[in-house]
Amino acid sequence: MRAESDLQALLDTAAQELPSRVDRRGDDLGFEWLIVRDFDLDQLTRTVYQVASQLVSRGLGDRLLAATFRFDGGKQPVYLIYGFDGSAFWPFAPTGEDRQRDNELELELKDKLEKELPIEQNLSRWLALFDAPL
């Protein structure tokens, strides 16, 4: 119950102090998602960092799974996922078909991004977040 009230207090503060919009939504698996919306990628990244830092400072860091960033422009959206436990990113490219991924595109993005970002090297840790409310 304390975690619930801490989370709500954090969201209330974020709504007043941050330019990005932060919403809260649950999924069918029982996970709670904080959805940060901002058209400015730099501001979006800062807000996600600030919210995650606040959760960690309130003792909720062990409950953080991932931060997901959506990019549109291709046939389907592509996601860049940051895993908090491994402190690394991985690409996620759903095809739009029945829970399928474009593995070739994911590996191509890995090759392009690993010079700029810490990329998760263990491909078995590249979680597919098909049911995330994004």
Secondary structure as GFF3:
##gff-version 3
##sequence-region A 1 134
A	DSSP	alpha_helix	2	17	.	.	.	ID=ss1
A	DSSP	beta_strand	21	26	.	.	.	ID=ss2
A	DSSP	beta_strand	32	37	.	.	.	ID=ss3
A	DSSP	alpha_helix	41	57	.	.	.	ID=ss4
A	DSSP	three_ten_helix	61	63	.	.	.	ID=ss5
A	DSSP	beta_strand	66	71	.	.	.	ID=ss6
A	DSSP	beta_strand	78	83	.	.	.	ID=ss7
A	DSSP	beta_strand	88	92	.	.	.	ID=ss8
A	DSSP	alpha_helix	103	113	.	.	.	ID=ss9
A	DSSP	three_ten_helix	123	125	.	.	.	ID=ss10
###
